[in-house]
Amino acid sequence: MEPLSSNNKQDEAANDSYLTIAERRDTEIKILASRFLSYALPCRSAEAFAAELETLRKEHYNATHHCFAWRIGYEGDAFRYSDDGEPGGTAGKRILGAIDRQGLTDVGIVVVRYFGGTKLGVGGLSRAYADAAEAALAECTIVQRFLTRKLTLTFPYDMTSQVHHVLDMHGIEVADRRYEEHCIYDVAVRLSVHARFIRDLGNFAQRSVTVSE
């Protein structure tokens, strides 16, 4: 176990949250007899999205196109999109744009198109895919999630009330607790409050708490 410490560069950053969707949502719109089925999917990895995409491709094996876009990661720097045979720039980029307009990450959207016999043109297609993606997102619950650091706190039994006082100060819940020779708590602490939490533990618990990550 390590003594109380902090990484100031990371801990002093107040921006430790991001927006994503809470659940999968499906919608359908029709434009000139073409059907656009949209699937908004929470995803935290490219592999997870690929598995969902493959399932939808099998489910809609006779659809004309399976266009998609995803953006993943706290900073949203990982992304990909595909027009899946539609004219370049009319589908994947438009779907990604719908995600970006709401500032979301860890999100993927698949838009499945069943061609209805009437060509929509480049402009019409672009609007259709943007509208289809936005329709799916409109059904989603947008949630704020936080970056956290998982810590294990080890302390003497007679410091329990002091430790709980600091936990309550910062709104931190105990994920798991074990009572052995000492009390052992597992907690998740937001990055933006990590340094203050460590400092307050030292002050209120008389520097008797050992922290390991």
ABEGO torsion letter per residue (X at the ends): XBBBBBBAAAAABABABBBBBABBBBBBBBBGGBBBBBBBBBBABAAAAAAAAAAAAAABAABABBBBBBBBEAAGABBBBBAGGBBBGAAAAAAAAAAAAAGBBGBBBBBBBBBAGBBAEAAAAAAAAAAAAAAAAAABBBBBBBBBBBBBBBBBAAAAAAAAAAAAAAGBBBABBBBBABBBBBBBBBAAAAAAAAAAAAAAAGGABBBBX
